């Protein structure tokens, strides 16, 4: 049975409409980096360039199996995982067989991954980068110590903050590697080599960036404010140049799609895919919301916390409708306070949860642009993560931290989440997000 794969592709998107709707909402809500649109555009361009290729029936069978997975998992998965299987099924039909590994990678990178990667992978990556950075620095006899995501030197604490996790560098490296594979078509061995070089160079580049930034943040190098961003961009450019150099020297090979089998086998596979599409459409499969979360702990500190804030001069403010709706689904409580022109969002959290995220995500969702700022150290020694948010002529500094009842503190949700999930801190936890207006001429 000969079936046009473009027709099956559009039928697949129609049958998986809940995932398509979720994808559109995530791309438009501003809470994540919109880089996935770039990967999606590239994936569709290469799909159009390879549209004249014959499609083995085994591709239809592979797409059917991939779509069955979210149906069988049902409500125990997440919208992102469901979306992953949908794009993999779409890739099974549309990828260029001469560059299937890179082309499939572009479809995967089209998903809104960065926010989730930053949350779940940000802390482990910063921990590993910190250990390696300290090892490199100690080769120069500096005597630096590592404590989680903090480097200790001569009584000073230099924090590897959330933007230094390298997630964005890793995404950019993977995108360029997939692009090079689709252009060069080096065969699966060459494609695998490019992806390995991309991942290894992104990780090594991030270690190099943090080593160089140590000299800046510690004051060993007296450079201007440009140094932090300038060093990051220079190292990123070096990583990308290495990927292009390796990818450009791979021998172009046009391989047969052997993994998909000879065309006379599995002639019934398009019918199997059609059946799965009908099943997906009739099931009205909704995207699930199951996320890895820790056990619920007591959260009877709200009244005490509120009284302390009142004594400090804060006063309660009503939340907007959108924020109030978010608070109703939050595992704990959320309240808003004001003092002068400052605003303070206090979240009492009763379990390790993905629903506690950076305040910067909320600001991006309502139209602000965000820019990371160095860690802020208060007079009492408390460390706060910081971000600059801008919309029109309005400039706000947002400071954020999480504290636990046993005295621990974190400057970002990722490091807090893993500590809470693994039982290394005692809940409930209190998340503070303080917004301070900045004058248009002020800098950092």
N, C-alpha and C positions, 0 to 999 in steps of 0.2 A: 504494500500500500504506500503510495507516494503522497506525502502530506506536506504542505508548505509550512516551514518552521515559523515564519513570521505570523501566520494565522494562529498557530498553537501558542506562540508567545503572547499575543494579545489576549487570547482566551485564558491563558494562565493568569495574567494580570487581573482580568475580570473576575475569575473564580477566587482569587486571593485578594479581593478588594479590601478587606479589613487591614491587611498588611500594607497595601498601597496607600490607603488613607492615613495610616499611622506614619508611613514614610513621609508623605506630603506635609503632615502636621509638624513632624520633627524638623523638616527642612525649613519650614516657614516660621517656627516659633522663636528663632533666634537664640535658643539656649545652647546650641552646639555650634562648632565651627562649620561653615557651609562648604568645606572643601570637597565633600562627597559629590557635589554637583559637577565639579571638574572631572572626577573619576568617572561618573555616569556618562557625561558627554563623550569622553574618550572611548569608553566601552561601546557606546552606541555607534560612534564613527567607525571603529574597527569592525563592528558587526555588519555595518552597511557595506564596507569594503569587501568583506568575505561572503556576501549574500549569495554569490553564484556557486558556492561549493556544494557538492552533494553531501547530504546528511545521512549518516548511518542510522538505521532503526534503533540501534542500541542507545543512541542519544535520547530518544523518546522514552525508552525504558528507564534510563538513569534519571531523567526529569520526573517520571512518575514515582520512583522510589524516594527521591528527595522530598517530594510534596507529601508523601505519606507520613514522613517523620513528624512534622508538627501536628498532623491530624491525630496520630497515635499518642503523642505526648500531651495534647490537650492543654489543660490549665496549669501544667507543672513547668511550663517554659516561660520565656519572656518575649515581649514584642520584638526585641532586637534579634533573638535567636530564631524566632519565626521568620523574620525578614531575611535572615541569613539563608535559610533553606529555600525561600522563594527566589532570591537572586541566584543561588546556585543552580536551581532548576532552570531558571531563565538562561543562565550561562551555558548549561548543558545543551540547550537548543541553539544558541546564537554565537557561541565563541568560534573564533577562527581556529581551525584545527592545526594550522601551522604555528600557532603561538598560544596554545590552549592554556598553559600555565599562567602566563602574563595576562591574557585576556580575562580569565576567570578572576585573577587578582584585582583587576580594575572593577569588575562587578562587585566584588566584596568590599573594596574601598569606597564604593559609592554609598554604602550604608553610613548613618550617623554614628561613627565609631569613637571619635576623639574624646567626647565627654565621658563615655563609659570606660574607655581605656585609661583616661586620666584618673578616674575614681578608683577602679579596681587595680590598675597596674602602676599608678603614680607612685605610691609609697614603696612597693617592692623594687621598682626601678631606681628610685632615689637612694634606697638603702644600699643596693648593689653598687651604684655609681659612687656613693660616698666611700664605701670600703676600698674600691679600686683607686679612687682619687687620693685617699689618704696614703695608700701604699706607694703611689707614684711620688707624692710630695715628700714622703719620708726617705725616698732614694736621694733627695737633695739634703738630707740631714735636718729637716725642719722640726721633727718631733711632733707631728700633728696626730691627734687622737680622734677616733670615730665613735660617736654615740648616737645610734639610730641614723637620722638624716642630718645630724649636726657634726661639724668638724670643730674640735677644740684645739686652740693654739694660744699659748701665753695668756691664759685666763679669758680669752675672747671666744664667743660661740659664733661660728659662721654657719648659717642654716642653708641647706640645699632646699629651696622652696619648691612649690608645686610646678611652676613653669620650667624648672630645670630638670624635670623628670625625663625629658627627651621624647615624650610621646609624639609631639608634633614633628620633630626631626625624624623619628621612625616612620611616621605616616608619609612624610614627603619623600623619604628614601625609597620606601616600598612603591609609591606611585611612580617615581622616576624609573625604578627597576622594571616594573610592569610595562611602562611605556616603551622602554628600550627593547624589551622582549618582543612586544607587538611590532615594532619597527624592524628589528634585525632578524626575527624568526630563527633563532639559533638552534632549535631542537630542545628537547626537555632537559638534557644534561647542561647545555649552555644556559638555559633559563634558570635552572636551579642554582648554577654558579652565580649568576647576577643577583638573585634574591639573597643568597648567602652573603655575598659581598655587601649588599645594601644593609642587611640587618647588622652585620658585624661592624661595618664602618659607622653606622648611625650610633651604635652603642659606644664604640671607641671614640667617636667624635664628641659625644656628650661627656665622656670622662675627660677628654682634653679640654673642653669648654669649662668644666668645673675646676680643673686644675688651674687654668689661666685666670678664672674669676676669683679663685682663692687669693692670688697675688694682688688682685685689685681690691677685694673686700677687706683684706687684712691690712692694707695700707703699704705693703711692700713695693707696690707699683703706684706711683702718684699719677693717675690719669684722670681725665675729665669724666663728665657724666655720660659721654658717648661710649665709654669703654664697655659697659655691660652689654648693651645691644650690639655694639660694633664687633666685639669678640664673638658673640653668638652667631651673627650673620657670617663672619669670616669663616668660622669652623663649619657652619652649615654649607657654605659654598664649596669648601674643601671636600666635604663628604659627597656632595652631588657631583663634583668634578671627577672624583674617583669612580663613582658608579658609571658615569658617561664614558670614562676612559676604558673601563673593563668591558662594558656593553658594546662599545664601538669596535672592539677588537675581536669579538666573537665571530666565528665563521657562520655565515648564513646557510641554513640547511632547511630544505623543504621536506618534511617527513610525512609519510602516509599516516592516516589516523588509525593506526593498528589497534590502539586500545579500544576502539569502538567496534571492531570486528568487521567481517566481510558484509557487503550490502544485502546478500540473499538470506541472511539469518535474522530472526526476530522481526519478521514482517508484521506481526501483530502488535508490536510495541506502540505505534501511534494510537491504536485502539485502547491499549492499556492506559496511556496517558490521558486520552479523552475520558475514560471512565473515572480516573482519579480527579480530573478537573470537575466533572459533574458532582462527584462526592464532596469536593471542597466547596463548591458553590451551594449545594443543598445543606451542608452542615452549618452554614453561616458562621464559620470559624472566626471567633473574635480573638484579637490579640490578648494574650494573658498578661498578668502583672506579677507573676511569682518571682520574687527576688531573694537571693540569699540573705537571711536576716538572723540575728541572734535572738535569744530568749528574752521575754519581757521581764523587766526589773521594776522595782518600786519607783514611783515618781511622785512622792508626797512632799515635794520641796517647793511647790509653786508659790504657796502663800508666803513662806519665809523669804523666798527670793524676791517676791514683789515688794514686801515690806522693806527689804534692804535697799532696793532701788528707789523707793519713795524717800527714804532717809537721805539718799545721795542727791535728791533734787529732781529725779526723773518723775514724769507723770504719764499715766496711761493714755494711749491714743487708739481710736477705732481703726480697724484694718479695712482696706478696700475690699470690694466683693470678691475679686479674683484671689487675693491673698487669703481671705476668710475661707473660700472654698478649698484652697490648698491645705489650710490648717485643719480642716475637718477630716482629711484623710491622712494626717501626719501621725506617726506613732509617738505621741506625746502631746505637748501643748506649744503654741506659738503666741507670743504677745508683742505688741509694739509700744515703745515708750519714746518720749521726747524730752529734750532739755535744750533751751535756747533754739538754735537752728539745727542741732544734732538729732539724729534718730537712732534708736537702738532696737533691733529685733532680737528677742530672747526666745530661744527654742529649747525646751526641756525635752530630752530624748530618752525614751524608755527601752530602746533596743538598738542594736547595730542595724542600720538600715541605709539603703541607697537613696531613700527619700530625703535624706539630709545632704544637701549639695552646696556648692559655693554660691555665695550671694551674687557673685559676678554673673552666674548663669541667669539669675532672675533679672538682672539689669539688662543683659543682652536681649532677653525675651521681650522687653518693653522698649527696645529701640536704642539703647545706649551702646556705644563702643567701649571696649575695655582694654586696659593696658596694665600689665603687671608692674608692681612697685616693690622695692626692697622690703625685707622683713622689718617691722617696726618694733622697737624695744621700749616699753613704757618705763616710767620712773621707778615703778615697783619691780622691774625686771621681767614683767610679763611680755611674752613674744606674741605679736599679732601678724597674721598674713595681711597683705595690703594689695589693693587694686585701684587704679584710677578709672572712673567711669565718666564718659562725656556724652552729652546730647545737646546739640546747638551750642549755646553759650554757657551751659551749666556744666560745672566740673565738680565731681564729688570724690572724696577719698573714702573707700570702704575698708574698714579694718575688721578682721574676723579671727576668732579663736574658739576652741572647744576646751572645756575643763571638766574634770571628773571629781567625784566626792573624795577620792584618795589622793588628790593633789596633782595629778598629772594634767598636762595641757598639750594641745596640738594646734598648729596654725593652718591646717587644711583638713577637709573631710576624709581624704584617702588614708592618711596616717591614723586618724582617729578610728575609722571603720575597722581596719585590720586589728588594731589593739583591742577594740570592743568585741569584735567577732571571735577573736582567739582567747577571750577571757583574761586579757592582761591588764584591764582596768575595771574599776567598779562603777557601775551605773547607779542612778541615772546620770546623764551627762547634760551639760548646759552649753549651748552654742550661742555665742554673742556675735552680732554683726552690727557694728557702729558706723554710721554714715556721717561724715564731716564735710561741709561745704568748703570748697577751695576757691580762691579768687582766680579770675582768668589768667592773671600774670604769674601765679604761683607755680613752682616746679617741684621736683623731688630728686 
